[in-house]
Amino acid sequence: HIVVHSGKQIRVKVKVHIPVDEHPNLNFVGKLLGPNGSSLQQLQEATHTRMAILGRGSMRDKRKEEE
């Protein structure tokens, strides 16, 4: 728990590394997003957070991913 006495918002950033190299046949992004992103939305609402899936394999278009 973080106790803050000022009214300022705190940004906590956590990186979770997904073992893509060890499990190349698993679609981690699809599992995290769920149908139409519903799983990720539910998780964000339940935890009052914002989440982003970044890095290799996170985008459908490989060319955009490299930018």
C-alpha positions in Angstrom: 0.0 0.0 0.0 1.0 3.5 -0.7 -0.2 6.2 1.7 -0.2 9.7 0.2 -1.2 12.7 2.1 -1.2 15.2 -0.7 -4.0 15.4 -3.3 -1.6 14.6 -6.2 -2.0 11.5 -8.3 0.7 9.0 -8.3 1.8 7.1 -11.4 3.1 3.6 -10.7 4.6 1.8 -13.7 5.2 -1.9 -13.7 6.6 -3.9 -16.6 5.6 -7.5 -16.9 7.8 -9.5 -19.2 6.0 -12.2 -21.2 8.0 -15.4 -22.0 7.3 -15.3 -25.8 10.6 -16.9 -26.7 9.9 -19.9 -24.4 6.3 -20.3 -25.7 6.3 -19.2 -29.4 3.0 -21.0 -30.2 1.0 -19.2 -27.5 -0.9 -16.0 -28.5 -0.3 -14.0 -25.3 -1.7 -10.7 -26.8 -4.9 -12.4 -27.8 -5.2 -14.0 -24.3 -4.7 -10.7 -22.6 -7.0 -8.7 -24.8 -9.8 -11.3 -25.1 -12.7 -10.9 -27.6 -12.7 -7.3 -28.9 -10.4 -6.3 -26.0 -13.1 -7.2 -23.4 -10.8 -9.1 -21.1 -8.3 -6.2 -20.9 -11.2 -3.7 -20.3 -12.7 -5.7 -17.5 -9.3 -6.1 -15.8 -8.6 -2.3 -16.1 -12.0 -1.5 -14.7 -11.7 -4.0 -11.8 -8.2 -2.7 -10.8 -8.8 1.0 -11.6 -5.7 1.0 -13.9 -4.7 1.7 -17.4 -2.7 -1.0 -19.2 -0.8 -1.1 -22.5 0.6 -4.1 -24.3 3.8 -3.1 -26.0 6.8 -4.7 -27.7 7.3 -7.5 -30.2 4.1 -9.2 -31.2 1.9 -6.6 -29.7 0.6 -5.3 -33.1 -1.1 -7.0 -36.0 0.9 -5.0 -38.6 4.6 -5.9 -38.2 5.7 -2.8 -40.1 4.0 -0.5 -37.7 5.5 -2.4 -34.8 9.0 -1.6 -36.0 8.3 2.2 -36.0 
